[in-house]
């Protein structure tokens, strides 16, 4: 009987070493291997195939050879896309879609691949920091304080500073999307869900590398299930962001973006009002600089990314006066991952008129990008006629350029009937890493750890030894107190409390508020109570 021995998951990257030779001895036979160039190169995990004496059967050899051939193909190097040695700072407008990514997708431009992955990871950060635990009274919000957001996610070196969290009211008709706490007692908010964040590149070295100061808006989707798709009523409604009722948006997306709850500290302003206000503030703060607005999201978050991009352009927030009566246009780019259709054909045409650049990264086996608009969509020859002539109410159209990926091309992924795997964002980033062109072989370039694919799904082949759904908080958020007891330290989840109060006695000097980032402050009020100043800071 053959057995496989796998190394520990402690290695950040796992290699499968392929068949080189088979030797036989008196007690056992070992298949040893050599590292191949299409496998991540960091640390090697040797995998030995061991079987009993005289059991070197054709079946065992076939098993090893199959593994070898699945991971290695000796093709010429010219099948891979070449490296673009030009500095990103010189070509960033082209990479951001100035020419609709013409000649950049096949073969895949190396700068574009890295930028897609980078913005995809900023969207993934929304999942990695989101509290999905229904037993937590903070379910539905971000686990981390804004000032420590990127640090907690291991992204502190990216050169971005988070400036604002974004919230939306859950009191709309998308019940399968929102996460709510089932914990007894008070919860952080009965009405709100955390939806994403706004960040800006503040590291000057990163600004120089990018060629501009980049403003990012990242929207959260859903990683746990796809039932929210069934909540979509497939009803189009006028956007009313301009005086043209023919421009229509799916009603569920519109409600999520524009609804608010006045009694809630977090969504008294709609997600729309929050993002527009923050972008206006940042644009004014960096007036005169070379700016870009990049919006990203996955799944339902991708629909919000496109909707907010349209809104920003329609409201002309990206049109700025340089002080010399010359209007400059800040480019708006959307990197959309596995997003559904958002609006009708008129919406698509208006986005194109406004110059919004959209790159849609999709897996051809994912069902989410096919809805809504199954009957009438951009592939239907007479879509424009049925919209204009008979006002067909279920007509939808995708916006932008499509980058179609196929998970069956990756030798690391297994066959599965689980639709969530094809929809998974980490799987999309894995496919981008190995994509070189439509008819070119799959080969990882950026060497992203393949274990990331299985963070929230079961998609990797079993021989890689990565358990499914392995991503979770250490000890599931439990910490050991001073007396040795394990407790759920809710206060350790920084940035959760809606109000923080500090007492400052008159004449006692300045109190240290360094642990509260200005990016998380919503309002400050000072109340004089019996010769004591109470400083109340409302944080997001």
Buried (B, 14 or more C-beta within 10 A) or exposed (E): EBEEEBBEBEBEBBBBBBBEEBEEEEEBBBBBBEBBEBBBEEEBBBBBBBBEEEBBEEEBBEBBBEBBEBBBEEEEEEBBBEEBEEEBEEBBBBBBBBEEBEEBBBBBBBBBBBBBBBBBBBBBBBBBBBBBBEEBBBBBBBBBBBBBBBEBBEBEEBBBBBBBBBBBBBBBEBEEBBBBBEBEEEBBBBBBBBBBBBBBBEBEEBBEBBBBBBBBBBBBBBBBEBEBBEBBEBEBBBBEBEEEEBBBBBBBBBBBBBBBBEEBBBBBBBBBBBBBEBBEEBBEEBEEEBBBBBBBBBBBBBBBBBBBBBBBBBBEBBEBEEEEEEEEEBBBBBBBBBBBBBBBBBBBBBBBEBEBBBBBBBBEBBBBBEBBBEEBBBEBEEBBEBBEEEEBBBBBBBBBBBBEBBBEBBBBBBEBEEBBBBBBBBBBBBBBBBBBEEEBBBBBBBEBBBBBBBBBBBBBBEBBBBEBEEBEEEEEBEEEEEEEEEEBEBEEBBBBBBEBEEEBEEEEEEEEBEEBBEBBBBEEEEEEEEEEBBBEBBBB
